[in-house]
Amino acid sequence: MVWICCSHRRGVRVRLKLAYSLWPVPGGYCVAAKPMWSRRRDRPRDRRLPPEEEHGAASGHASTLVTQEMNGADPTPGGRYLSEWRIRRGLTVAGLAMRSGLPEQLIGDLETGRDWVDQRRILSAFATGLRLDPAELTGQPYMPYGSDHSTVHSLGWYARRYLARSLSADSAIRETDREQLAVLVDGLQASDDAGDLVSAALKVPELLKLAGSPQSGDADRGGDAVRAAAHVSVGRLLRRLGYRDLAWGVLTQACPPVEARPSVLGEEVRLLLDMGQAELAIARSAQGEADIPAEVLLPLAVAHATLGHEAESERLLASAHEKAVDVQQRSQAASAGAFAAAERGAYHNVLDRAAGAVCLPAGDRSALLVLTASARARLGLYRAAAEDLAAAESIAPLHTRLDPLARELVSVIPVRTQEHAAVLDAMAARFGMR
């Protein structure tokens, strides 16, 4: 612990307390000095209200207000973040309802733990009303909990260093590095598909070192395609961890040739969708050719479902089914259909479509199981919901623990049934929520 004295212009000396943290990263540790309030939960809260809302908004210390406004039930993580940010913005429940276009009853149910968020459109509406990135309402990126989480968390540090170097140094890939980079990309994608985020993360430092930045006028199309695949793989990992700004920065470095553009565009659409920008996701894909590539059809269908464009969403899903050439592609289309149905609140349809996703990589399978767990909980099938959630964690542990919806359900299900309370309590401890 270090105290640093800073001089104020009026002669007042201010002491700033810094904490030095040792962060584990692949191959060693890095030391970071930061103010004690730099962690999200320790930051000073903005309690000053806008003049136009000062009289109608809640007032007082935020933690006191949360206690006053709740009925004693514990909110889910999403409900807690929603309540805290609403109070920090100086908004009443009615004020947030007016800004977001969502009913007051829903806000009250979320903040008291009677409901949870499992639809992008709702999360995006709240984020817009509160002037936030949706990640702020889910708590992402989560503070590291356990050695595995610390390892993947270090990706943010490597991504920042890579992006900083790409702006100032010529690190273009050399012809002799292409094969080694291709091996790393294949290995990272295989680890990611298998749900092994730790193994995938350990490949990133060397992969970014080899990827470099494309040179102006570089005619090495094969090298460009491998480089684009590397950036897409790293961007996907960063997006899942909640580092969406870094994911976008990495994707902008891809500079893919024509044949590799669909994979980059597909990841960009997914990223914009996670950022609550469904309209931009649709507009970005519209900039391409009229015949939308298969890699883009599925996230685009979910984007339309998020905006309530059911007919267009179904048309895109049908097109993806027609273009599918094997059981895995048909399973991916079925999974996307389940996510689109969830945006409409069609929970029976979620389960029907998920049943057709018989061949998915472990990471995608775990995400689908979390979705079906939420759908079963909506239908009152709490035992089956708990079983789906446990199955998701067994297939891809870290994938599941970092899924915001899974963290919501770990809080939701035990309140509604005691049958699996002990199992879910142990799961919450592994998630770092206890």
C-alpha positions in Angstrom: 0.0 0.0 0.0 1.4 3.4 -1.0 0.3 6.9 -0.1 1.0 9.6 -2.6 0.8 13.3 -1.7 -0.6 15.6 -4.4 -0.5 19.4 -4.3 -3.8 21.3 -4.8 -3.6 24.7 -6.4 -5.0 26.3 -3.2 -2.3 24.8 -1.1 -4.3 21.8 0.2 -2.4 18.6 0.1 -4.4 15.6 -0.9 -3.3 12.0 -0.3 -4.1 9.4 -2.9 -3.9 5.8 -1.7 -2.7 3.3 -4.3 -2.9 -0.4 -4.1 -0.4 -2.6 -6.0 -2.1 -5.7 -7.3 -0.4 -8.8 -8.7 -2.4 -10.1 -11.6 -1.7 -13.6 -12.9 -1.2 -13.7 -16.6 -0.1 -16.6 -18.9 3.6 -17.1 -18.3 3.9 -14.9 -15.2 2.4 -11.9 -13.4 2.0 -8.2 -14.1 1.9 -5.5 -11.5 -0.8 -2.9 -11.6 -1.1 0.2 -9.4 -4.6 1.7 -9.2 -6.6 3.9 -6.9 -8.5 2.0 -4.2 -11.8 3.0 -5.8 -10.9 1.7 -9.3 -12.9 -1.5 -8.9 -16.5 -0.9 -10.0 -18.1 -1.5 -6.6 -15.6 0.9 -4.9 -16.0 3.9 -7.3 -17.4 7.1 -5.9 -21.1 7.3 -6.7 -22.6 10.3 -8.5 -25.4 11.3 -6.2 -26.0 14.8 -7.7 -29.3 14.9 -9.5 -30.2 16.7 -12.7 -32.1 20.0 -11.9 -35.2 18.8 -13.7 -35.4 15.6 -11.7 -34.2 16.8 -8.3 -37.6 17.0 -6.7 -39.2 14.0 -8.2 -36.3 11.6 -7.9 -35.2 9.4 -5.0 -32.7 11.0 -2.7 -30.2 10.0 0.0 -27.4 7.4 0.2 -27.8 4.8 -2.6 -27.5 1.7 -0.3 -30.2 3.2 2.0 -32.5 3.8 -0.9 -32.1 0.3 -2.2 -33.1 -1.0 1.2 -36.1 1.3 1.5 -37.5 0.5 -2.0 -37.2 -3.3 -1.8 -39.6 -5.5 0.0 -36.9 -7.7 1.6 -36.3 -10.2 -1.2 -32.9 -10.5 -2.7 -32.6 -9.1 -6.2 -30.7 -11.0 -9.0 -27.4 -9.5 -10.0 -29.2 -7.8 -12.9 -31.8 -6.4 -10.6 -29.2 -5.1 -8.2 -27.2 -3.3 -10.9 -30.4 -1.9 -12.3 -31.5 -0.5 -9.0 -28.0 1.0 -8.2 -27.7 2.7 -11.6 -31.3 4.0 -11.5 -30.5 5.7 -8.1 -27.1 6.9 -9.3 -28.9 8.6 -12.2 -31.4 10.2 -9.8 -34.4 8.4 -11.4 -37.5 7.2 -9.8 -39.1 3.9 -11.0 -41.6 6.0 -13.0 -38.8 8.1 -14.5 -36.9 5.0 -15.7 -40.1 3.5 -17.1 -40.6 6.7 -19.1 -37.0 6.7 -20.4 -36.8 3.1 -21.3 -40.4 2.5 -22.5 -40.8 -0.4 -20.1 -43.5 -0.8 -17.5 -43.0 0.2 -13.9 -44.1 -3.2 -12.7 -41.3 -4.9 -14.6 -38.7 -2.6 -13.0 -40.1 -3.2 -9.5 -40.1 -7.0 -10.1 -36.5 -6.9 -11.3 -35.3 -4.8 -8.4 -37.0 -7.0 -5.8 -36.0 -10.4 -7.3 -39.4 -11.4 -8.5 -38.2 -11.4 -12.2 -35.0 -11.6 -14.2 -33.8 -10.4 -17.6 -33.4 -13.0 -20.3 -34.1 -10.8 -23.4 -31.6 -8.5 -25.1 -34.3 -6.0 -26.0 -35.1 -5.4 -22.3 -31.5 -5.1 -21.3 -30.9 -2.7 -24.2 -33.9 -0.6 -23.4 -32.7 -0.2 -19.8 -29.2 0.6 -20.9 -30.5 3.3 -23.3 -32.7 4.8 -20.6 -29.8 4.9 -18.1 -27.2 6.0 -20.8 -25.1 2.9 -20.2 -23.4 0.0 -22.1 -25.5 -3.1 -21.4 -22.4 -4.7 -19.8 -22.8 -2.3 -16.9 -26.2 -3.9 -16.1 -24.7 -7.4 -16.0 -21.5 -6.5 -14.2 -19.2 -7.5 -17.0 -16.3 -7.9 -17.2 -16.4 -9.8 -13.9 -13.6 -9.5 -11.4 -11.3 -12.6 -11.5 -12.4 -15.4 -9.3 -10.1 -18.4 -9.2 -7.0 -19.2 -11.2 -8.8 -20.1 -14.4 -10.8 -16.9 -14.5 -7.6 -14.9 -13.8 -6.0 -16.5 -16.8 -8.7 -15.6 -19.2 -9.2 -12.2 -17.6 -5.6 -11.3 -18.6 -6.7 -11.3 -22.2 -7.8 -7.7 -21.7 -4.2 -6.7 -20.8 -2.7 -8.5 -23.8 -5.4 -7.0 -26.2 -4.6 -3.4 -24.9 -0.9 -3.9 -25.4 -1.5 -5.4 -28.9 -3.7 -2.5 -30.0 -1.3 0.1 -28.6 1.6 -1.4 -30.5 -0.3 -1.7 -33.7 -0.7 2.1 -33.7 3.0 2.8 -33.3 5.0 -0.2 -34.7 5.2 -2.1 -37.9 4.6 -5.7 -36.8 3.4 -7.1 -40.1 3.3 -10.9 -40.3 6.3 -12.5 -42.0 5.9 -15.2 -44.6 7.7 -17.7 -42.4 5.2 -17.1 -39.5 2.0 -18.0 -41.5 2.1 -21.7 -40.8 2.8 -21.3 -37.1 -0.1 -18.7 -36.9 -2.5 -21.1 -38.6 -1.6 -23.8 -36.1 -2.3 -21.5 -33.2 -5.6 -20.3 -34.7 -6.8 -23.8 -35.3 -5.8 -24.7 -31.7 -7.5 -21.7 -30.2 -10.7 -22.4 -32.1 -10.7 -26.0 -31.1 -10.2 -25.1 -27.4 -13.0 -22.5 -27.6 -15.4 -25.0 -29.3 -14.5 -27.5 -26.6 -15.4 -24.9 -23.9 -11.8 -24.8 -22.6 -11.4 -21.0 -22.3 -8.2 -21.4 -20.3 -6.4 -23.4 -23.0 -7.7 -20.9 -25.6 -6.5 -17.9 -23.6 -3.0 -19.4 -23.2 -2.6 -19.3 -27.0 -3.5 -15.7 -27.4 -0.2 -13.9 -26.4 1.8 -15.8 -29.0 -1.0 -15.5 -31.6 -1.2 -11.7 -31.3 2.5 -11.5 -31.5 2.5 -13.4 -34.8 -0.6 -11.8 -36.2 0.9 -8.3 -36.3 -0.7 -5.7 -38.5 -1.2 -5.9 -42.3 1.1 -3.8 -44.4 -0.2 -1.3 -47.0 -0.4 -3.0 -50.3 0.3 -6.4 -48.9 -0.6 -9.0 -51.5 -0.2 -12.0 -49.3 -3.9 -13.1 -49.4 -3.2 -16.4 -47.6 -1.5 -14.5 -44.8 -4.4 -12.0 -44.6 -7.0 -14.8 -44.4 -5.1 -16.5 -41.5 -4.6 -13.1 -39.8 -8.4 -12.4 -40.1 -9.2 -15.8 -38.5 -6.8 -14.9 -35.7 -8.5 -11.6 -35.0 -12.0 -13.1 -35.1 -11.0 -15.8 -32.6 -9.5 -13.3 -30.2 -12.4 -10.9 -30.7 -14.9 -13.7 -29.8 -13.1 -14.5 -26.6 -13.0 -10.8 -25.6 -16.7 -10.4 -26.3 -17.6 -13.4 -24.1 -15.6 -11.9 -21.3 -17.3 -8.6 -21.6 -14.4 -6.6 -23.1 -16.5 -5.4 -26.0 -14.6 -2.2 -26.7 -11.4 -4.3 -27.0 -13.1 -6.9 -29.1 -14.1 -4.2 -31.6 -10.6 -2.8 -31.7 -9.2 -6.2 -32.4 -11.7 -6.9 -35.2 -10.8 -3.6 -36.9 -7.3 -4.9 -37.3 -8.4 -7.9 -39.3 -8.4 -6.3 -42.8 -9.7 -9.6 -44.3 -9.6 -10.5 -48.0 -13.0 -11.1 -49.7 -13.2 -14.8 -48.9 -12.6 -14.2 -45.1 -15.0 -11.2 -44.8 -18.1 -13.3 -43.8 -16.5 -14.6 -40.6 -15.4 -11.1 -39.6 -18.8 -9.6 -40.4 -20.6 -12.4 -38.5 -18.5 -11.6 -35.4 -19.1 -7.9 -35.8 -22.9 -8.5 -35.9 -22.7 -10.6 -32.7 -20.7 -8.0 -31.0 -23.0 -5.1 -31.9 -26.0 -7.3 -30.8 -24.3 -7.8 -27.4 -23.7 -4.1 -27.2 -27.4 -3.4 -27.5 -27.1 -2.1 -31.1 -29.4 -4.4 -33.0 -30.2 -1.6 -35.5 -26.5 -1.0 -36.2 -25.9 -4.8 -36.5 -28.6 -5.0 -39.2 -27.3 -1.9 -41.0 -23.8 -3.2 -41.0 -24.7 -6.5 -42.6 -26.8 -4.6 -45.2 -23.6 -3.0 -46.4 -22.5 -6.4 -47.8 -23.8 -8.3 -50.8 -27.5 -9.1 -51.4 -26.8 -12.8 -50.8 -26.0 -12.7 -47.1 -23.4 -15.3 -46.1 -24.4 -18.2 -43.9 -22.1 -17.0 -41.1 -24.1 -13.7 -40.9 -27.6 -15.1 -41.3 -28.0 -16.5 -37.8 -26.9 -13.5 -35.7 -28.8 -11.3 -38.1 -32.0 -13.3 -37.5 -31.6 -12.8 -33.7 -31.0 -9.1 -34.3 -34.3 -8.8 -36.1 -36.1 -10.8 -33.4 -34.7 -8.4 -30.8 -36.3 -5.5 -32.6 -39.6 -7.4 -33.0 -39.3 -8.1 -36.7 -40.6 -11.7 -36.4 -41.4 -12.2 -40.1 -37.9 -11.2 -41.2 -36.3 -13.2 -38.4 -38.1 -16.3 -39.5 -37.2 -15.7 -43.2 -33.5 -15.5 -42.3 -33.7 -18.6 -40.2 -35.4 -20.5 -43.0 -32.7 -19.3 -45.4 -30.0 -20.6 -43.0 -31.7 -24.0 -42.8 -31.8 -24.2 -46.6 -28.1 -23.4 -46.8 -27.1 -25.8 -44.1 -25.0 -28.7 -45.5 -24.5 -30.9 -42.4 -26.0 -31.7 -39.1 -23.8 -29.2 -37.2 -25.0 -26.3 -39.4 -28.6 -27.3 -39.0 -28.0 -27.5 -35.2 -26.6 -24.0 -35.2 -29.7 -22.8 -37.1 -31.9 -24.5 -34.6 -30.0 -22.9 -31.7 -30.3 -19.4 -33.3 -34.0 -20.1 -33.7 -34.3 -20.8 -29.9 -32.5 -17.5 -29.1 -34.8 -15.7 -31.5 -37.9 -17.3 -29.9 -36.7 -16.2 -26.4 -36.7 -12.6 -27.6 -40.4 -13.0 -28.3 -41.1 -14.6 -25.0 -42.2 -17.8 -26.8 -40.7 -20.2 -24.2 -42.4 -23.4 -25.5 -41.0 -22.6 -28.9 -37.5 -22.1 -27.3 -37.6 -25.7 -26.0 -39.0 -27.1 -29.3 -36.2 -25.5 -31.3 -33.5 -26.3 -28.9 -34.4 -30.0 -29.2 -33.3 -29.8 -32.9 -29.8 -28.6 -31.9 -28.3 -32.1 -31.6 -24.7 -31.4 -32.6 -23.1 -28.2 -31.2 -19.6 -27.5 -29.9 -19.4 -27.6 -26.1 -19.3 -23.8 -25.7 -22.4 -23.2 -27.8 -24.1 -26.2 -26.2 -23.6 -24.7 -22.7 -25.1 -21.3 -23.8 -28.1 -23.1 -25.3 -28.6 -25.1 -22.0 -28.5 -21.9 -20.0 -31.2 -20.5 -22.4 -33.4 -23.6 -22.0 -32.9 -23.4 -18.2 -34.4 -19.9 -18.3 -37.3 -21.0 -20.5 -38.1 -23.9 -18.2 -38.0 -21.6 -15.2 -40.4 -19.2 -17.0 -42.7 -22.2 -17.4 -42.5 -23.2 -13.8 -40.3 -26.3 -14.5 -37.7 -25.4 -11.9 -36.3 -28.9 -11.4 -35.6 -29.2 -15.1 -34.2 -25.7 -15.2 -31.7 -26.5 -12.4 -30.7 -29.7 -14.2 -30.1 -27.8 -17.5 -28.0 -25.2 -15.6 -25.9 -27.9 -13.9 -25.4 -29.7 -17.3 -24.2 -26.4 -18.8 -21.6 -26.0 -16.1 -20.5 -29.6 -16.5 -20.0 -29.2 -20.2 -18.2 -25.9 -20.2 -17.5 -24.6 -16.7 -16.0 -21.2 -17.3 -18.3 -20.5 -20.2 -21.3 -21.0 -17.9 -19.8 -19.1 -15.0 -19.2 -16.0 -17.2 -22.7 -16.1 -18.8 -24.8 -13.3 -17.3 -28.0 -15.2 -17.7 -26.6 -18.2 -15.8 -25.7 -15.9 -13.0 -29.2 -14.6 -13.0 -30.7 -18.1 -12.8 -28.4 -19.1 -9.9 -30.1 -16.4 -7.9 -33.6 -16.9 -9.3 -34.2 -20.7 -9.1 -33.5 -21.3 -5.4 -36.0 -18.6 -4.4 -38.7 -20.6 -6.3 -37.8 -24.1 -5.2 -35.8 -25.6 -2.4 -35.3 -28.9 -4.2 -31.9 -28.0 -5.7 -31.1 -25.1 -3.3 -27.9 -26.8 -2.0 -26.6 -27.6 -5.5 -27.3 -24.1 -6.8 -25.7 -22.5 -3.7 -22.5 -24.5 -4.3 -22.7 -23.4 -8.0 -23.1 -19.8 -6.9 -19.9 -20.1 -4.8 -18.0 -21.5 -7.9 -19.3 -18.5 -9.8 -17.8 -16.2 -7.2 -21.2 -14.9 -6.2 -21.0 -16.0 -2.5 
